[in-house]
Amino acid sequence: MKLLKQINLMDDKKTIKRLNLAAIPSFIFFYVFFTLFVLGGHGSNAETSFVFDLLILMVAYFILIIIHELIHGAFFKLFDPKGKVKFGFKNGVAYATSPHSFYSKGKFAIILLAPFLGISVGLFLFYLFGWLTASLFILIATAHAASCVGDFYFLFLIVKAPANSCVEDTEVGLNIYQGE
């Protein structure tokens, strides 16, 4: 296999800074996106204080970061049961990795998108069942979705790769190879 692209995100402070900046328009986009979901008014109409909402947001966000990375880890294991999964935090970025594991573009896309989709649907169900107020749903779902910018960046890179490419997960990013 021929190496097409090597991405070392963990040590690339410039790209990390760009992704952090990209999270700002992502936050705005997802705020509008998730606000559209609550226009039907099917969830809880109860409103709480700003301080309470802020406290819930901070706790929920911390918990969702852990759940997000665990979902990545579960899908790494699903698609490569023999692969070793590691979790960490570096340069302000929480991550899950399965070093030296190889995946098709499609499987890696699922690994990347699973936390965003699963958590977004889960939060929406919490809202529909009345367990989250509209404002909390919007804030928590938006904060999580905007934080997925690194996953979206990797997805963009693998979508651009040739159809028969495969992806190697590394401890610092990923490698994209030309398939045979």
Secondary structure as the mmCIF struct_conf table of DSSP 4:
data_model
#
loop_
_struct_conf.conf_type_id
_struct_conf.id
_struct_conf.beg_label_comp_id
_struct_conf.beg_label_asym_id
_struct_conf.beg_label_seq_id
_struct_conf.end_label_comp_id
_struct_conf.end_label_asym_id
_struct_conf.end_label_seq_id
STRN STRN1 LYS A 2 ASN A 8
TURN_TY1_P TURN_TY1_P1 MET A 10 ASP A 11
HELX_RH_AL_P HELX_RH_AL_P1 LYS A 13 VAL A 38
TURN_TY1_P TURN_TY1_P2 LEU A 39 GLY A 40
BEND BEND1 GLY A 43 GLY A 43
STRN STRN2 SER A 44 SER A 44
HELX_RH_AL_P HELX_RH_AL_P2 PHE A 50 PHE A 79
TURN_TY1_P TURN_TY1_P3 PRO A 81 LYS A 82
BEND BEND2 GLY A 83 GLY A 83
STRN STRN3 LYS A 86 LYS A 90
TURN_TY1_P TURN_TY1_P4 ASN A 91 GLY A 92
STRN STRN4 VAL A 93 THR A 97
TURN_TY1_P TURN_TY1_P5 PRO A 99 HIS A 100
STRN STRN5 SER A 101 SER A 104
HELX_RH_AL_P HELX_RH_AL_P3 LYS A 105 LEU A 128
TURN_TY1_P TURN_TY1_P6 PHE A 129 GLY A 130
BEND BEND3 TRP A 131 LEU A 132
STRN STRN6 THR A 133 THR A 133
HELX_RH_AL_P HELX_RH_AL_P4 ALA A 134 ALA A 146
TURN_TY1_P TURN_TY1_P7 SER A 147 CYS A 148
HELX_RH_AL_P HELX_RH_AL_P5 VAL A 149 LYS A 160
BEND BEND4 ALA A 161 ALA A 161
TURN_TY1_P TURN_TY1_P8 ALA A 163 ASN A 164
STRN STRN7 CYS A 166 ASP A 169
BEND BEND5 GLU A 171 VAL A 172
STRN STRN8 GLY A 173 GLN A 178
#
